[in-house]
Amino acid sequence: MEKKMRRSMWICLALIFVLGIASFISYSSFNVINPFVTTSGLAQIFLTDKDYVQIQEYPKVILAKPNFSLQVYMEGLGFQEDIENQMGALHRFNNDVSSQYIRYSRNRHFSKWIWQE
């Protein structure tokens, strides 16, 4: 009985450790603590015809196919890009009411858009 209890304890500790590492990687890579949401978003991008998937509401985080344009997405929302005030990977979009700053990064598998305050 004691042997089973020890084994169960080690399995629980291993699961907690793996989930902690997965959460750390998810947060450091995507600014999303929940690794299951990140994995689901990546699977939807890779395995379906969706061009983009929002994986977090606040701050807004979107994963997209690498060939899908951030500019087209923002124009669909009524924003225009302010190229003069772009700061490297931080893009600025304006409409009549507000400005939004979006950190943009892309690799050959997906692009990541993270809204900034």
Backbone as CSV, one residue per row, in Angstrom:
resi,resn,N_x,N_y,N_z,CA_x,CA_y,CA_z,C_x,C_y,C_z
1,MET,0.818,-1.192,0.000,0.000,0.000,0.000,0.867,1.263,0.000
2,GLU,1.912,1.242,0.839,2.801,2.393,0.923,3.559,2.598,-0.393
3,LYS,3.883,1.508,-1.062,4.581,1.586,-2.343,3.693,2.256,-3.401
4,LYS,2.409,1.919,-3.386,1.464,2.539,-4.318,1.323,4.033,-4.037
5,MET,1.319,4.386,-2.768,1.176,5.784,-2.381,2.383,6.595,-2.854
6,ARG,3.572,6.057,-2.683,4.784,6.737,-3.140,4.783,6.900,-4.659
7,ARG,4.388,5.857,-5.336,4.349,5.903,-6.799,3.345,6.963,-7.273
8,SER,2.189,7.002,-6.649,1.186,8.014,-6.998,1.713,9.422,-6.732
9,MET,2.429,9.577,-5.625,2.994,10.877,-5.297,4.014,11.307,-6.354
10,TRP,4.873,10.411,-6.786,5.872,10.738,-7.804,5.221,11.057,-9.150
11,ILE,4.178,10.342,-9.477,3.461,10.623,-10.727,2.825,12.007,-10.667
12,CYS,2.210,12.339,-9.538,1.608,13.672,-9.378,2.665,14.768,-9.457
13,LEU,3.793,14.568,-8.806,4.868,15.561,-8.864,5.403,15.723,-10.284
14,ALA,5.530,14.616,-11.006,6.002,14.688,-12.395,5.007,15.449,-13.268
15,LEU,3.706,15.210,-13.070,2.688,15.932,-13.838,2.712,17.429,-13.530
16,ILE,2.848,17.766,-12.260,2.922,19.175,-11.874,4.153,19.827,-12.499
17,PHE,5.269,19.123,-12.491,6.499,19.645,-13.084,6.340,19.862,-14.590
18,VAL,5.776,18.882,-15.287,5.582,18.994,-16.738,4.627,20.137,-17.066
19,LEU,3.522,20.252,-16.329,2.586,21.352,-16.562,3.219,22.712,-16.256
20,GLY,4.053,22.762,-15.239,4.754,24.011,-14.921,5.706,24.423,-16.031
21,ILE,6.456,23.471,-16.547,7.375,23.756,-17.656,6.588,24.171,-18.896
22,ALA,5.487,23.467,-19.194,4.662,23.807,-20.361,4.075,25.211,-20.219
23,SER,3.632,25.572,-19.027,3.096,26.918,-18.795,4.178,27.976,-18.960
24,PHE,5.361,27.684,-18.466,6.475,28.626,-18.600,6.826,28.849,-20.070
25,ILE,6.921,27.779,-20.839,7.241,27.891,-22.265,6.132,28.637,-22.996
26,SER,4.884,28.316,-22.690,3.758,28.986,-23.332,3.772,30.481,-23.033
27,TYR,4.039,30.844,-21.785,4.041,32.264,-21.426,5.229,32.997,-22.043
28,SER,6.396,32.366,-22.017,7.571,33.054,-22.558,7.506,33.182,-24.078
29,SER,6.840,32.259,-24.752,6.762,32.308,-26.210,5.552,33.072,-26.728
30,PHE,4.408,32.956,-26.043,3.155,33.497,-26.570,2.449,34.479,-25.638
31,ASN,3.008,34.736,-24.461,2.365,35.583,-23.446,1.009,35.037,-23.016
32,VAL,0.848,33.733,-23.067,-0.377,33.050,-22.650,0.038,31.968,-21.656
33,ILE,-0.512,32.006,-20.445,-0.100,31.051,-19.418,-0.618,29.644,-19.698
34,ASN,-1.817,29.539,-20.245,-2.446,28.237,-20.461,-1.837,27.532,-21.677
35,PRO,-1.065,26.457,-21.473,-0.433,25.779,-22.611,-1.435,25.037,-23.493
36,PHE,-2.592,24.683,-22.956,-3.589,23.964,-23.751,-4.213,24.880,-24.804
37,VAL,-4.438,26.140,-24.451,-4.982,27.110,-25.404,-3.973,27.361,-26.523
38,THR,-2.716,27.504,-26.157,-1.668,27.717,-27.153,-1.570,26.529,-28.098
39,THR,-1.579,25.325,-27.547,-1.507,24.117,-28.372,-2.716,24.010,-29.282
40,SER,-3.886,24.318,-28.763,-5.104,24.288,-29.570,-5.031,25.300,-30.714
41,GLY,-4.552,26.507,-30.428,-4.422,27.529,-31.460,-3.452,27.125,-32.553
42,LEU,-2.312,26.581,-32.150,-1.342,26.126,-33.146,-1.902,24.989,-33.990
43,ALA,-2.628,24.069,-33.355,-3.236,22.964,-34.108,-4.255,23.486,-35.113
44,GLN,-5.043,24.487,-34.719,-6.028,25.048,-35.651,-5.348,25.726,-36.833
45,ILE,-4.214,26.373,-36.602,-3.485,27.023,-37.691,-2.881,25.979,-38.630
46,PHE,-2.282,24.940,-38.061,-1.592,23.943,-38.880,-2.540,22.964,-39.563
47,LEU,-3.632,22.588,-38.905,-4.453,21.479,-39.383,-5.765,21.882,-40.040
48,THR,-6.139,23.157,-39.975,-7.402,23.583,-40.579,-7.146,24.693,-41.592
49,ASP,-8.212,25.163,-42.202,-8.106,26.235,-43.191,-8.228,27.623,-42.575
50,LYS,-8.271,27.719,-41.255,-8.386,29.029,-40.607,-7.123,29.843,-40.860
51,ASP,-7.320,31.126,-41.186,-6.177,32.008,-41.408,-5.586,32.518,-40.103
52,TYR,-6.437,32.673,-39.082,-5.955,33.153,-37.792,-6.853,32.635,-36.680
53,VAL,-6.296,32.605,-35.457,-7.023,32.157,-34.269,-6.641,33.078,-33.116
54,GLN,-7.636,33.624,-32.437,-7.377,34.427,-31.245,-7.265,33.471,-30.070
55,ILE,-6.111,33.496,-29.387,-5.903,32.555,-28.288,-6.015,33.216,-26.919
56,GLN,-6.083,34.543,-26.883,-6.265,35.235,-25.605,-7.005,36.539,-25.854
57,GLU,-7.885,36.886,-24.921,-8.714,38.088,-25.057,-7.977,39.351,-24.611
58,TYR,-7.351,39.303,-23.417,-6.669,40.493,-22.911,-5.357,40.120,-22.258
59,PRO,-4.245,40.645,-22.688,-4.084,41.374,-23.936,-4.310,40.435,-25.113
60,LYS,-4.867,40.987,-26.145,-5.253,40.192,-27.308,-4.019,39.552,-27.946
61,VAL,-4.106,38.235,-28.169,-3.033,37.492,-28.825,-3.660,36.675,-29.941
62,ILE,-3.114,36.819,-31.144,-3.615,36.086,-32.304,-2.460,35.336,-32.943
63,LEU,-2.714,34.074,-33.280,-1.795,33.291,-34.099,-2.389,33.216,-35.494
64,ALA,-1.552,33.369,-36.513,-2.044,33.377,-37.888,-1.102,32.590,-38.786
65,LYS,-1.617,32.214,-39.929,-0.759,31.595,-40.937,0.273,32.634,-41.366
66,PRO,1.490,32.208,-41.716,2.541,33.187,-42.024,2.244,34.061,-43.235
67,ASN,1.405,33.598,-44.144,1.110,34.402,-45.333,-0.126,35.288,-45.158
68,PHE,-0.789,35.231,-43.991,-1.947,36.086,-43.730,-1.452,37.427,-43.203
69,SER,-1.964,38.517,-43.751,-1.441,39.856,-43.490,-2.111,40.522,-42.286
70,LEU,-1.288,41.030,-41.392,-1.777,41.828,-40.268,-2.456,43.098,-40.775
71,GLN,-1.911,43.691,-41.818,-2.472,44.919,-42.367,-3.888,44.683,-42.904
72,VAL,-4.099,43.568,-43.600,-5.431,43.236,-44.125,-6.407,43.016,-42.975
73,TYR,-5.967,42.326,-41.935,-6.812,42.081,-40.765,-7.237,43.402,-40.117
74,MET,-6.274,44.298,-39.908,-6.586,45.567,-39.247,-7.427,46.480,-40.137
75,GLU,-7.207,46.453,-41.445,-8.052,47.243,-42.351,-9.494,46.750,-42.303
76,GLY,-9.680,45.453,-42.105,-11.022,44.904,-41.943,-11.710,45.409,-40.687
77,LEU,-10.922,45.813,-39.697,-11.470,46.381,-38.457,-11.585,47.901,-38.520
78,GLY,-11.179,48.488,-39.641,-11.297,49.932,-39.805,-10.065,50.725,-39.410
79,PHE,-8.920,50.082,-39.286,-7.683,50.756,-38.900,-6.758,50.891,-40.106
80,GLN,-5.946,51.928,-40.090,-4.918,52.149,-41.100,-3.557,52.118,-40.415
81,GLU,-2.567,51.538,-41.082,-1.236,51.454,-40.489,-0.533,52.805,-40.550
82,ASP,0.111,53.167,-39.444,0.911,54.390,-39.353,2.374,53.979,-39.517
83,ILE,2.837,53.921,-40.758,4.179,53.417,-41.057,5.261,54.343,-40.502
84,GLU,5.001,55.641,-40.466,5.997,56.602,-39.984,6.352,56.384,-38.520
85,ASN,5.414,55.907,-37.724,5.653,55.703,-36.292,5.890,54.244,-35.928
86,GLN,6.189,53.401,-36.898,6.494,52.000,-36.614,7.852,51.924,-35.931
87,MET,7.933,51.103,-34.893,9.170,50.939,-34.141,9.606,49.483,-34.206
88,GLY,10.313,49.108,-35.248,10.762,47.735,-35.421,9.580,46.811,-35.609
89,ALA,9.426,45.854,-34.698,8.331,44.887,-34.793,7.033,45.406,-34.185
90,LEU,7.064,46.604,-33.603,5.864,47.185,-33.001,5.165,48.069,-34.031
91,HIS,4.024,47.604,-34.526,3.261,48.315,-35.547,2.182,49.158,-34.876
92,ARG,1.931,50.325,-35.452,0.890,51.213,-34.931,-0.212,51.341,-35.977
93,PHE,-1.469,51.165,-35.524,-2.634,51.294,-36.392,-3.572,52.325,-35.785
94,ASN,-4.112,53.209,-36.629,-5.003,54.281,-36.178,-6.347,54.181,-36.877
95,ASN,-7.385,54.612,-36.162,-8.671,54.917,-36.789,-9.107,56.268,-36.234
96,ASP,-10.345,56.656,-36.443,-10.801,57.973,-35.997,-10.805,58.118,-34.479
97,VAL,-10.911,57.015,-33.766,-11.109,57.064,-32.320,-9.858,56.699,-31.526
98,SER,-9.096,55.720,-31.985,-8.016,55.208,-31.150,-6.820,54.751,-31.977
99,SER,-5.760,54.420,-31.246,-4.561,53.820,-31.831,-4.326,52.481,-31.150
100,GLN,-3.861,51.519,-31.915,-3.523,50.221,-31.350,-2.095,49.883,-31.741
101,TYR,-1.350,49.347,-30.764,0.031,48.938,-30.982,0.076,47.418,-30.953
102,ILE,0.682,46.843,-31.972,0.714,45.389,-32.096,2.150,44.948,-32.346
103,ARG,2.634,44.056,-31.480,3.953,43.465,-31.678,3.791,42.291,-32.630
104,TYR,4.513,42.332,-33.738,4.354,41.366,-34.819,5.630,40.550,-34.956
105,SER,5.481,39.236,-34.989,6.622,38.376,-35.294,6.138,37.223,-36.160
106,ARG,7.046,36.713,-36.968,6.677,35.658,-37.908,7.862,34.728,-38.103
107,ASN,7.545,33.441,-38.211,8.538,32.475,-38.646,7.937,31.712,-39.825
108,ARG,8.529,30.639,-40.236,8.004,29.963,-41.430,6.741,29.155,-41.153
109,HIS,6.382,28.957,-39.887,5.217,28.148,-39.538,3.980,28.968,-39.177
110,PHE,4.157,30.093,-38.513,3.021,30.918,-38.077,3.510,32.329,-37.786
111,SER,2.559,33.254,-37.687,2.887,34.602,-37.217,2.126,34.853,-35.920
112,LYS,2.693,35.713,-35.096,2.143,35.985,-33.772,1.921,37.483,-33.652
113,TRP,0.696,37.867,-33.259,0.343,39.276,-33.094,-0.075,39.483,-31.643
114,ILE,0.644,40.333,-30.923,0.341,40.600,-29.515,0.062,42.091,-29.353
115,TRP,-1.137,42.416,-28.893,-1.526,43.814,-28.673,-0.812,44.340,-27.439
116,GLN,-0.361,45.585,-27.504,0.350,46.238,-26.407,-0.527,47.321,-25.798
117,GLU,-0.270,47.635,-24.559,-0.992,48.720,-23.872,-0.421,50.054,-24.274
